[in-house]
Amino acid sequence: MSVKAVVFDLDGVIIDTEEVWEEVRRGYVAEFGREFLPDSQDRMMGMSTGEWSAHLADEVGVPRTAEQVAADVLGRMAERYREALPLIPGSVEVVRSLRQGYRLALASSSARILIDQVLQTAGLTGAFEVTLSTEEVPRGKPAPDVYLTAVAKMGLTPADCAAIEDSSNGLRSAAAAGLTVIAVPHGVYPPAADALAGASRVVGTITEVTPEMIATL
């Protein structure tokens, strides 16, 4: 069955923010005399807002409620985005190119407020038929919820869709949902071997994802 729609991740695929997230969250917990657990960074990549804020509050030990942690960190991230949006070179052009031949959706672990701001700043508002945050589904990545919901909102099946992901949890989420997975591994935070093994195609940069390549999946 040929691909009818492409579902994009946001962080690490369209914008290069994993290092920004790490810097902001590490700095935030340090203000309370706390530090990440050895696996905190890997675990939080792909978690929903409610999940990572609970991790920082309950496991890392920030003396704030999960809701307060989320509000604090999201406010700092929004400020960083206002200062400079770290677009991945060529990502906006890839979205616009694929839109000519495929239906598009966005399935992101970022909060809704950040998704909307990024799309507006990048000039991509309206480019996606469906945009979905993991805070709007029961479970964040690596659970398949956000991909299954995005596909359902388009009235399609997972077999109709390809996903573009960079992180271990994102790749696992898309594969678990049954989409054809294209991996764009992040240079600083490379995905685990088991997560990468679930990808049908691995590319070096997002610019390698063309309509012609999608047609060969």
C-alpha positions in Angstrom: 0.0 0.0 0.0 1.4 3.4 -1.0 1.9 6.1 1.6 -0.8 8.7 1.7 0.3 10.8 4.6 3.5 11.8 6.4 3.5 12.5 10.1 6.3 14.7 11.4 7.8 14.9 14.8 8.8 18.4 15.8 11.8 18.5 18.1 14.8 17.1 16.4 13.1 16.9 13.0 11.9 20.5 12.2 13.6 22.4 15.1 16.9 21.4 16.8 15.8 21.9 20.4 17.0 18.8 22.4 20.0 20.7 23.6 17.9 23.7 24.5 15.5 21.4 26.5 18.4 19.8 28.3 20.0 23.1 29.1 16.8 24.7 30.4 15.7 21.7 32.5 19.1 21.1 34.0 19.5 24.8 34.9 16.0 24.8 36.4 16.6 21.7 38.7 20.0 23.1 39.7 18.3 26.2 41.1 16.7 23.9 43.6 20.0 22.1 44.4 19.0 19.0 42.4 20.5 17.3 39.4 19.3 14.9 36.7 19.3 11.2 37.4 21.7 9.2 35.1 18.9 8.3 32.8 16.7 11.5 33.1 17.6 13.0 29.7 17.0 9.8 27.7 13.8 9.1 29.5 12.4 12.6 29.1 13.0 12.7 25.3 9.5 11.9 24.0 7.7 12.2 27.3 4.5 14.3 27.5 4.5 17.6 29.5 2.7 15.9 32.4 5.2 13.0 32.3 8.5 14.9 32.3 7.2 17.5 34.8 6.2 14.6 37.2 9.6 13.1 36.7 11.4 16.3 37.7 9.1 16.8 40.7 8.7 13.3 42.0 12.0 11.5 41.0 14.5 14.3 40.6 13.1 16.0 43.6 12.3 19.6 42.5 10.1 20.9 45.5 7.3 22.1 43.2 4.2 20.3 42.0 4.3 18.8 38.5 1.9 21.5 37.3 4.2 24.2 38.7 7.3 22.6 37.1 5.6 22.4 33.7 4.5 26.1 33.9 8.0 27.2 34.9 9.9 25.2 32.3 7.5 25.9 29.4 7.7 29.6 30.2 11.5 29.5 29.9 11.3 27.5 26.7 8.8 29.9 25.1 11.2 32.7 26.0 14.1 30.9 24.3 12.0 30.4 21.2 11.1 34.1 21.1 14.8 35.0 21.2 15.7 32.6 18.4 13.9 29.7 16.8 16.5 26.9 16.1 15.1 25.7 12.8 16.9 22.7 11.3 18.3 23.8 7.9 16.0 22.7 5.1 13.2 21.4 7.3 10.6 24.1 6.4 11.3 23.4 2.7 10.8 19.7 3.2 7.5 20.2 4.8 6.3 22.5 2.0 7.7 20.1 -0.7 5.9 17.0 0.8 2.7 19.0 1.2 2.4 19.1 -2.6 1.8 15.3 -2.8 0.9 14.1 0.6 -1.3 14.8 3.5 0.7 16.0 6.5 0.3 15.7 10.3 2.4 16.6 13.3 2.8 14.4 16.4 5.0 16.1 19.0 6.0 15.7 22.6 6.0 19.5 22.9 3.2 21.3 24.7 0.5 22.8 22.5 1.6 26.4 23.4 5.1 25.6 22.0 3.8 23.8 18.9 1.6 26.7 17.9 4.4 29.2 18.5 6.9 27.2 16.4 4.6 26.8 13.5 3.7 30.5 13.5 7.3 31.7 13.7 8.4 29.2 11.0 5.6 30.2 8.6 4.0 26.7 8.8 0.7 27.5 10.3 -1.8 25.6 8.2 0.8 23.3 6.6 -0.4 20.3 8.7 -3.9 18.9 8.5 -3.6 17.7 12.1 -1.3 18.8 14.9 -1.2 16.9 18.1 0.7 17.1 21.4 1.3 14.2 23.6 -0.3 16.2 26.4 -3.5 15.7 24.4 -3.4 11.9 24.5 -3.3 9.5 27.4 0.4 8.5 27.1 3.5 10.1 25.7 6.1 8.5 23.5 7.3 5.7 23.4 3.6 4.7 23.7 1.9 4.8 20.3 -1.0 7.0 21.4 0.0 10.2 19.7 0.6 8.6 16.3 -2.5 6.4 16.5 -4.6 9.5 17.3 -3.1 11.6 14.6 -3.7 8.9 12.0 -7.3 8.4 13.2 -8.0 12.2 13.0 -7.0 12.1 9.3 -9.4 9.1 8.8 -6.5 6.9 7.7 -4.8 3.7 9.0 -1.2 3.4 10.2 -0.4 1.4 7.0 -1.3 4.5 5.0 1.3 6.7 6.8 5.0 7.3 7.2 6.5 8.9 10.3 9.7 11.0 10.5 11.4 10.7 13.9 14.8 11.3 15.5 14.8 10.0 19.1 14.7 6.6 20.5 11.3 7.1 22.1 9.9 8.8 19.0 11.0 5.9 16.8 9.6 3.4 19.2 6.3 5.2 19.3 5.9 5.4 15.5 6.9 1.8 15.0 4.5 0.6 17.8 1.7 2.4 16.1 2.4 0.6 12.8 3.6 3.5 10.7 6.5 3.2 8.2 9.3 4.9 10.0 12.0 7.2 8.6 14.8 7.9 11.1 16.8 11.1 11.1 19.2 10.4 13.9 20.2 13.3 16.0 24.0 13.9 16.1 24.2 14.7 19.8 21.5 12.4 21.0 21.7 9.3 18.7 18.8 6.8 19.1 19.4 3.4 20.7 20.1 0.5 18.3 16.8 -1.2 19.1 14.8 1.9 18.3 16.7 2.5 15.1 16.1 -1.1 14.0 12.4 -0.3 13.7 13.0 2.2 10.9 12.4 1.3 7.3 14.8 4.1 6.2 17.6 5.9 7.9 18.7 9.3 6.5 21.6 11.6 7.4 19.6 14.9 7.2 16.0 15.9 6.8 16.6 17.2 3.3 17.0 13.6 2.1 13.3 13.1 2.7 11.8 14.0 -0.7 8.5 13.1 -2.4 10.4 10.8 -4.6 11.9 9.0 -1.5 8.5 8.7 0.2 7.1 7.1 -3.0 9.6 4.3 -2.7 8.6 3.3 0.8 
